[in-house]
Amino acid sequence: MASSNFITALRTLQTGEFYADLRQRPRYYARLCSYYLVHLLAFLIPLNRRWVPLCIALLLITSAFESSPVQKWRNLMKRKQYFFLFISLYLVHVAGMFYSTNWDYGLFDLEVKFSIFIFPIILLTTGFLNRFRTEKVLSTFVMGCLVGVLVSFFRAVYYYYRTGELQHFYYHEFTFEHHPSYFSMYINLSLCILIKFIFDQKNRFRLRYFIMMTIFILANFQLASRNGILCMIAILTFTFFYLILPRIKWKKSLLGLIITLGISTLVLYNSNYSINRFASAAEELTSNNPVLKQNSAGIRAEIWKLGYSRFQQDPIAGVGTGDVGDEFIKKYREVGLTKALIKNLNAHNQYMQTSVALGVIGLLILLLNLAYPFIQSFRKNHLIYGFFIFVFGFSLLTESMLETQAGVVFFAMFQSLLVLAFPNPSQNTPGIPS
């Protein structure tokens, strides 16, 4: 027996099977590391932005070795329309540097937006992610958001017992890592993911999904982001009319959603802070009081007017990637918008920000990056991709999400990741643990 095993081993060495296995194992470990790094990144996005760049760098390195260049090229060609569309948003910003004068601002902006370029290269060339594994990553993102909400809540309780002030449960005081608008955007995507998981289960009741939905809805009210609350209401309204009514026979799921929405409605009714923020926004937008115009909603409206007037001066190609910040500062000085000048505010609307920087050309490319995947998501019955585009596109109305790492990484990663979750029964993925 021993001699026969030895002979078999010698034959393996002679035929090269042993060395072939050695050559393949590094790729297996590279795939494994890449897969878990994607999970780690999804978990960290809502929790700790300081570790995100390191995670992306490691993912870039490991993904370079997970398959052969030939196989990567084949994977890319299967998704080429998405790849070229996604990187075009970064390339148009690179082109905007050629007619910019402030190169320091422009190079920093390209550094912030680099994820828009790198994630399509990392994810759309891979072979280790399919629809099932992508849904696992989405679950990890939901867990990251849940941990973030729970940490925020217990942190608020701690400070409340120290100071006795309820303010710690709301808005900036509630979130410990991100601006409320960004964290609300993450939570809204998590809600969408949970809604998908609930309806994938059909009439199988999963209590944990409804508990998490309730927690996220309540957290959105605590964050008091007007954009986030309106986006959430739109998501829940769509869910009721498009998903619940056609499936009314699913009694357990329907009952769970009714209870979840009922609890959330009661909290909203008693949440004076969130209601007051909407009331103050209405007052700021309709009042002629210059003091009110310097507040949150009022100052946004003034900035948008200034942005539109600057866009009209260079409507085709804009002022350039590097000069957009300087142009807004000039406008703030001209009209005496003191608060915006002191805080060096951006447009607080990505569509306006892109229009001023890159003109109609840049705006059209941005809209194509949202519209094409959105249309394809409904054509191919990929609901979660449509949800993601809606959540992000809606968030761009009141925040320049692509001017910060928190917005760029979220958009770039999920934009490419969700392409891999399109239904594709014939997809053959290399073996890694699920």
C-alpha positions, 0 to 999 in steps of 0.5 A: 500500500505504501509503495503504491502511494509512493508510485502514485506521488511520483507520477503526480510529480512527473505529470505536473499535477502537483505543481498545477495544484500549487499554482492554483491554491494562491488563487483560491486564497486570493478569492477567499480573502477578496470575498471576506474583504468585500464582507468586511467593507460592507460591514464597515461602511456604516460603522467606521470610515477610517478603516475603509481605505485600508480595506479597499487597498487590500481588496485591490491587491487580493483581487488582482490574484484571484483569477488569471488576466484572461479570465478577468478579461472574459468576466469584464466583457460580459459586463462591459456596458456597465463597466464603461458607463461606471468609469465614465463618471470618473473619467469626465472628472479627469477631463474637467481637470484640463480646463481647471486652474485650482489643481490642488482642489481638483486632485483632491476631488479625484482622490475622493472619487477614485473609488468610482474608477476602482470598484468596477475594475475590482468587482466587474472582473471577478468570478467569485461573486454571484447572486447568492454570495452578493445577497450574503454581502447585503446581509452583512451590510444590514448587520453593519447598519444594525450595529451602528444603530444600536451603538448610537442608541446606547451611546445616547442613553449613556449621555442622557444619563450624564446630562439629562438632555434628550437632544442626544437621541436626535440628529447630529447627537444621535449618530456617532460616525456619519452625518445624519443624511448619510446614515439615513441613506444607509438605513434606507438601503437596509430597509430595502434589503429587508423588504426583499428578504421578507418577500423572498420568504413568501409566507414563511414568517421571519420575526428577525426581519420585522424587528430589524425593520422596526429598529431602522424605521425608528432610527430614521426618525431619531436621525431626523433627516428630512430627505431620509424620512421622505425617502423612507415613506416613498419606499414603504408606500411603494412596498405597500402598493407594488409588493403587498397588495398583489400578494395579499394572501401572504397573511403572516408577512402582511400582519408583520408589516402592518404591526411594524408600520403601526409602531413606526406611525405612533413614534412619528406622531409623538416625535416632535423633533422630526415634525418640527424639522419639517415645519421649520423647513417650510418656514425657511423656504417661504419666509423673506426673513434673511436670518431664516435664509441662513438656516438648513433648508433656507440656505440650501435654497439660496445655494441652489439659486446661486448654483443655477445662475453659475451653471447658466454661464458655462452650461456645456462643460462647466467651470472644471473639476478643480474650480467648482469650489472657488466659484461657489465661494465667489457667489457666496461673497457676492450675495453675502451668504455668510454661513455658507462662506464660513463653512465653505459649503458645497451645493448640497445637491449633487445634480447641481454640483456636477452641473456647475463643475462639468456642465450638461455633459457631466450631468448627463453622464451622472443621470445615465449612471442612475437611469440605465441600471434603474431601467435594467433592474425592472427589466431583469426583475432585480428589485434591490438594484432599483431600490438602491438607485432610488435611495441614492438618487433621492439622497442626491437632491439635498446632499452632494454625496459624491463629494465625500468618501462616505457617499462615494464608496457607498455608491461605487461599491454597491453600484458594481456589486449589484450588477453581479446579482442580476439573475444568471442561472448559467453563471459558473463561479470558482469554489469558495465557502458561501 
